[in-house]
Structures are given as structure tokens and as C-alpha cells.
């Protein structure tokens, strides 16, 4: 298994669960630049970074490529959530025009992520049911989008990552086994699960048993404690989780998508220490 840390390039997401929130060009504040965030990640010993991108058009592809090479880092994944945070785009909106815009936004992220040998993530842009879109219809809209998006990722040699969120963020799929069954039912073979331990702490009875159950569809893990802080700062039992990941021969990334508390540096340091203590060399 490999370690990763999250970096957000989206000003509207500040205050959200990303370890490093980056300063934008022209801003005068104490936030790190992308270069500084990558440097800190490398200095602490992370294997990779996960980027929360504003959009495909502004994605700093060449800069990031150079930073990854300089610091011998990989790109673990690229998130699409800014499509929701900034534009309120979702794949199950009642308006077909909005759904098309959402799919186009995600396609751009898939392409740019794949150019740096990484998958894209679908989280908040999946949407939820509304009075105009019952849950059954929303799930069908989701399936209709995931098929082509997964195929697009596959053409680049990547998978597409689908994240089941907790009940407060969506009513589509909250439990991992339900999400796995949905992917299998619709034969979405190019889509893999992103299992976020924070969401799982809310929804699952037994995190380790669940990971074993969905292990053959597991593509990525968000390494977060029960309170969305670094592993070790909440009440998550880590050893059974790591044992389960080892049992299913997971060799992907454990990525710290957590609040930058007490500070970004302390959150990152605690995350890498938890990884080294529990999951490194596995």
C-alpha cells in the first residue's frame, strides 16, 4: 500500500477536508503554493499527492508534472467535486442540460488526470434525489453516466473511482456493499470503489468486514479517522482495517482526506506517521 496526502486548488473549498489548501496567484496569505505543498508532502515521506482540482482548463498540468518528477511523487487521484462546490453540477439533476455539463466537467478531469497516470474521483457530483427526481430515477441517471465515464477512463488505461458518501451528503449509496452491488448490476467494470473511512464510520457496522466484502472492487481508500481528522485522532480501530486491506491484497493508495487540524503540517505529519506505523511496506 502507498501513502498520499490531499491538496486543494479550489478557494471555495477552504475549510473543507483537505490537508493543504493552496494560495492562488495574486493572493496575499499564509497558505502554501502548490510547489510548497508538494515539497512538504515529499519531505514528510508521502508517496503521492491527491489533487482537488478547480476544473480541467485551469489544471496546472505542466507545473504539477514537473513537481512530481522533482520530488519523486506520484499523482494518486484527481477529485471532481469542484463541479458541485463551484457550479452546483450533478449527474442526477432534473435538467438534462445540467447533467450534460456535469458529465463534460468530469470528462475533462478524467482526461487531465489520466495524462499524469491517475484516476479521477466521483464524490459530491453524483448528486441526490429531489422531489423532481425520485431516488430510483437518480440511480438510473447515475448508472447512465458512470458507464461512459468509466469507458473514457479505460481508454486512458485508468479506472474511474466512485465514492459512496454518508447519508448527510447523498441518499443514493451510503454503504459500500450496496454501491458494489450497484456497480455489478449495471456491469460497470471500469468503475472502482473509493472507500472513505470517515463515511464508513457513519454507515458501516464493521469497517474491516466491509472492506473484505468489497475488496475485489476496491480502487482507493481515504485514510481518515472517525472525526475526519488524521488517523489516530479519533476512535477508528486501524489494525483490523489494515489487516482487511492486506487480506484482499489491496496495493493502492491510502490518501489522507482530512481537516488540516491542528495545522496542515501537523495533520500531514500525523497521517504519515499512522501510515508508517500500520500500513507501510504492505
N, C-alpha and C positions, 0 to 999 in steps of 0.2 A: 504494500500500500504506500501511497505517496501523499505528501502534505501540500496544502495550498492555503492561501490567505486571500480574502476578498478586497478589491479596490473599486471604489465607486467613482465614476466620472460624471455623475449626474447631480447638479446642485440641488434639484428638487428632492433628492433622496437623503439629504443630510439629516441626521437624526435617526436614520434607518440602520438596519443590522449589517453594516459593512465595517471592516476593521479600519481601512484607510479611505477617507473621503478626500478627494484631491482638489487643490486650488485650480481655479480656471484662469486662463490667460487674462491678464489685466486686473485680477483681484489682488487686494492687499489684505492678507490674513495669515494666520499661522498654519494653515493646512499644508500638507506636503504636495509637491508636484508629483506627476506620475513617475518621473525619474527617481525622485526621493523615495516614494513608496516602494518601487521595485528594489531599490538599493537596500531599504530596511528589511524587506522580505528576504532577500538573499543573505544579508548579514546575519539574520536570525536563524537561517538554515532551512527555510522553506524550499520545497522542490518546485513550486509553481505559484502562479497568481491566477485568480479568477476575477474577471472584469465585469462590472456592471456598466454597460455602455449606454450613452445617450441615444445613439442611432448609428446606422451603418455609414452614413455620409460623413459624419464627423469623427468616426472612429480613428484613432491615431495609429493606424496600422504600421507604417514605416518606423515611427518612433518606438512603438512597443516591440516590434521585431528586433530593432537594434538593442533595446534594453534587455530583452530576453536573452539574446546572444551574449551581451556583455556580462550579465550576471549568471549565466548558465541556468536560467529558469525555463520552465515550460509554461504554456498557457493551458490551464485546466479546463476552462469553460468561459462562455460569454453569456451574460444574462440579457433577457429581452424586456424586463419589467418596466423600463422607461417608457415603453409604448403605452402602458397603463398610467404610470405616475405622471407623465407629461401630457399625454394626449387622450387618455381615457379610451384607449382602443382595446377591444377584447374579441375573442374568436366566437363568442356566442351572443353578440349584440343583436338586437331585433332588426337593426338596419343592415341590410346586405352590403351597402357601401362601406359602412364602418368595419364590417367583418373583412371585406376585401383589403381595406387599408391596414388592418391588423395583420393579415397574412403577409402582405407586402413588406411591412416593417420587420416581421420575423424572418422572412426570406433574406432580407439584406443582412441581418445579423448572422444567419446561418452561413452565408457566403463569406463574410469577412472573418468569422471565427474559423471556418474551415481553411482559409488561406494561411492561417497560423496553426493549423493542425489541431484544432479544438472543436468541441461540440457547442451548440447553443442550448439554452435552457428556456423552457416554457414554465412560468410560475403564475404570476398575477394576471398575465394577459389571457389566461384561459377563461376568465370571467366567471359568472354565476347566473343562476336562473333569476328571472324577473317576472312580474305579473304578465308581461307580454311574451315571455319565453319560458314556458314550463321546464322543469329540470330535464325531462325526457328529451325535449327538443334541444335543449342546450347541450346535452351529452352527445346527441347526434351531430350537432354543429361542430363540437369538439372533435369527434371522430373524423368528420369530413375534412377538417383542416389538418389533423395530425397525419393522415395518410400521405398527402402530397408534401407536407413539410418533412416528414421522415424520409421520403424518397429523395427529396432535394439534398438532404444531409448525406444520404447514402451515395449519391452521385459524386460527392466530395470525399468519400471514404470515411464518413463520420456517422455517428448516431445522433438522434435528436433526444434531448433529455426532458422528460415530463415530471413535474413536481406536484405531488398531491399535497394540498395545503390544509391547514386546520379549519375547523368549522366556522371560525370567525372571519375567514378570508374567502372561502368559497363553499358552495353546497354541492359541487359536482362530485369530487372524490376526495375524501378525507383520510381514509385508511388505505394502507399500501396494498393489501391483498385485493381490495375492491378495484383499485387502479390497475393492478396487474391483470386481473380478470378482464377488465375492460379492454386493455391493450390486446390480450389474447383473443377475445371475442371478435374484435374488428381486424384481426390479423395485422396489427401494426408492428411488424417485425423490426422496423428500423428505429423504433422508439424505445428508449430505456427509461427506467425509473430513476429519479433523483430522490433519495430518501433523506429527508431533513430530520435530524434527531430532535430538534425543537418541536416541530409539528407532530412528530411521532409521540413525544412525551404527553401531548394533549390527547391524542386519538387512540393510541395503541395500548393494549393491556400488557403485552410483553414485547419489548423492542427487539430483543435478541431472537426470539422465536419468529417474529415477523420478518426479520431480515433473512433468516434461513428459508422461510416460506417463499419469498420473492427473489431469492438470490440469483436465479438464472436470468432475471430481467433487470438486475441492478446495474446501473451505469455510473453513479456518482453519489457521494454522501456529503451532506452538510454537517460538519463537525461542530455542533452547538449543544450547550448544556440546557437544562430544563427551563432556565430563566433567560435564554438567548444570550448568555454571556459565555466566556471561554469555558471549555470543558474543565471541570474541577471547581467551578464557581457556583454550581448548582447541585442538584441531587441525582443526576444521572449515574447509573451504575455502568461504568465503562467496560470493565473486564468482560462481562458476558457479551456485550456488543462486539468487541474486537474478536472474541472467540467465534462469534457467529459469522463475522465477515471472513475470518480465516477459514471457517468450515465451508463456505460457499466459494472459496478461492477468489475473493474479490481483490483485484490488483489496481483498482482505480484510485481516485483522489478522495482524501478526507479534507474537505475545504471549510475553513473557519468563516462561516457567515454569521457573524455575531455583532453585538453592540460594541463600540470602541470604549469599553469601560474597564477599569477606571480611566485609562487613556488608550489611545490606539496602540502605542508601543507596549503597554502592559498587557493589553488584550492579545496582541500578537505573540508576545513572549510566553504568556500562559498557554496559548494554543499550541505553539511548537513544543513546549515542554511536555504537555499532555500527550502529544503525538509521539514524541521520543520515548516517553515512559511506557506507553501502552501499545503503539502500533508500528513503530519503525522496524525496518528490516523484515517485515512480514509480507 
